[in-house]
């Protein structure tokens, strides 16, 4: 992974083949002491798991592709949850037949690259557990 400062708040991160995107981003955020950020990315994966949130089960149902796919669009953020860094990312992938699939990104192995633009925010963002869904959410106005 290569980290480049584009401007005072924006970083370009280029992931290398075989790297885990979520693990790598969490490690980088911890090393750079980033507690709040938003990001977008494009590239490709050799393996990816997307999740669909099942309301009845209150859990993500995984769909895995162990094949080369395009990372057509990734968007997400970094925040704090129960004192730990958390990456929340949604992705749209494209498969060899041209079909697109989307969902919550659960795991992804980069191949050959993933280009991430990370915007570091100046105020830490904290999530709390939502009792209705069990999800780690930002507090909402009621």
VENZI-V959414 format. One record per pair of residues at least 24 apart in sequence whose ideal C-beta (glycine too) atoms are under 10 Angstrom apart, sorted by the first residue. I is the first residue (numbers start at 0). J is the second residue. If there is no record, write none. Layout:
I;J, I;J
//
This chain:
0;24, 0;26, 0;27, 0;109, 0;113, 0;115, 1;112, 2;27, 2;30, 2;31, 2;115, 2;117, 4;119, 5;116, 5;117, 5;118, 6;118, 7;119, 8;36, 8;117, 8;118, 8;119, 8;120, 8;121, 9;36, 9;38, 9;116, 9;117, 9;118, 9;119, 10;36, 10;38, 10;115, 10;116, 10;117, 10;118, 10;119, 11;114, 11;115, 11;116, 11;117, 12;38, 12;40, 12;113, 12;114, 12;115, 12;116, 12;117, 13;42, 13;109, 13;112, 13;113, 13;114, 13;115, 14;40, 14;42, 14;44, 14;107, 14;108, 14;109, 14;110, 14;111, 14;112, 14;113, 14;114, 14;115, 15;109, 15;110, 15;111, 15;112, 15;113, 16;43, 16;45, 16;108, 16;109, 16;110, 16;111, 16;112, 16;113, 17;45, 17;108, 17;109, 17;110, 17;111, 18;107, 18;108, 18;109, 18;110, 18;112, 18;113, 19;46, 19;106, 19;107, 19;108, 19;109, 20;44, 20;47, 20;70, 20;73, 20;86, 20;88, 20;90, 20;104, 20;106, 20;107, 20;108, 20;109, 20;113, 20;115, 21;75, 21;86, 21;88, 21;104, 21;105, 21;106, 21;107, 21;108, 22;86, 22;106, 22;107, 22;108, 23;86, 23;107, 23;109, 23;113, 23;115, 24;75, 24;77, 24;84, 24;86, 24;88, 24;113, 24;115, 24;117, 25;77, 25;83, 25;84, 25;85, 25;86, 26;84, 27;77, 27;84, 27;115, 27;117, 28;77, 28;78, 28;84, 28;85, 28;86, 28;117, 28;119, 29;83, 29;84, 31;117, 31;119, 32;84, 32;119, 33;77, 33;84, 33;117, 33;119, 33;120, 33;123, 34;77, 34;78, 34;79, 34;84, 34;119, 34;120, 34;121, 34;122, 34;123, 34;124, 34;125, 35;76, 35;77, 35;78, 35;79, 35;84, 35;118, 35;119, 35;120, 35;121, 35;122, 35;123, 35;124, 35;125, 36;75, 36;76, 36;77, 36;78, 36;84, 36;86, 36;117, 36;118, 36;119, 36;120, 36;124, 37;74, 37;75, 37;76, 37;77, 37;78, 37;87, 37;116, 37;117, 37;118, 37;119, 37;120, 37;124, 38;73, 38;74, 38;75, 38;76, 38;77, 38;86, 38;88, 38;115, 38;116, 38;117, 38;118, 38;119, 39;72, 39;73, 39;74, 39;75, 39;88, 39;114, 39;115, 39;116, 39;117, 39;118, 40;70, 40;72, 40;73, 40;74, 40;75, 40;88, 40;90, 40;104, 40;107, 40;109, 40;113, 40;114, 40;115, 40;116, 40;117, 41;69, 41;70, 41;71, 41;72, 41;73, 41;112, 41;113, 41;114, 41;115, 41;116, 42;69, 42;70, 42;71, 42;73, 42;107, 42;109, 42;110, 42;111, 42;112, 42;113, 42;114, 42;115, 43;67, 43;68, 43;69, 43;70, 43;71, 43;92, 43;93, 43;107, 43;109, 43;110, 43;111, 43;112, 43;113, 44;68, 44;69, 44;70, 44;73, 44;90, 44;92, 44;104, 44;106, 44;107, 44;108, 44;109, 44;110, 44;111, 44;113, 45;107, 45;108, 45;109, 45;110, 45;111, 46;106, 46;107, 46;108, 46;109, 46;110, 47;90, 47;92, 47;100, 47;102, 47;104, 47;105, 47;106, 47;107, 47;108, 47;109, 48;90, 48;102, 48;103, 48;104, 48;105, 48;106, 48;107, 48;108, 49;88, 49;89, 49;90, 49;91, 49;92, 49;100, 49;101, 49;102, 49;103, 49;104, 49;105, 49;106, 49;107, 50;89, 50;102, 50;103, 50;104, 50;105, 50;106, 51;100, 51;101, 51;102, 51;103, 52;102, 52;103, 52;132, 52;133, 52;134, 54;131, 54;132, 56;133, 57;129, 57;131, 57;132, 57;133, 57;134, 58;133, 58;134, 59;102, 59;103, 59;105, 59;134, 60;102, 60;103, 61;102, 61;103, 61;105, 61;106, 62;92, 62;100, 62;101, 62;102, 62;105, 63;105, 63;106, 64;92, 64;94, 64;95, 64;100, 64;107, 65;108, 66;94, 66;95, 67;94, 67;95, 67;110, 67;111, 68;92, 68;93, 68;94, 68;95, 68;99, 68;100, 68;107, 68;110, 69;93, 69;94, 69;95, 69;97, 69;99, 70;104, 70;107, 70;109, 70;112, 70;113, 70;114, 70;115, 71;99, 71;100, 71;101, 72;99, 72;101, 73;104, 73;107, 73;113, 73;114, 73;115, 74;104, 75;103, 75;104, 75;115, 75;117, 76;117, 76;118, 76;120, 76;124, 76;126, 76;137, 77;117, 77;119, 77;120, 77;123, 77;124, 78;120, 78;123, 78;124, 78;125, 78;126, 78;135, 78;137, 79;123, 79;124, 79;125, 79;126, 79;135, 80;124, 80;125, 80;126, 80;127, 80;128, 80;134, 80;135, 80;136, 81;125, 81;126, 81;127, 81;128, 81;135, 82;125, 83;135, 85;124, 85;125, 85;126, 85;135, 87;126, 87;134, 87;135, 87;136, 87;137
//
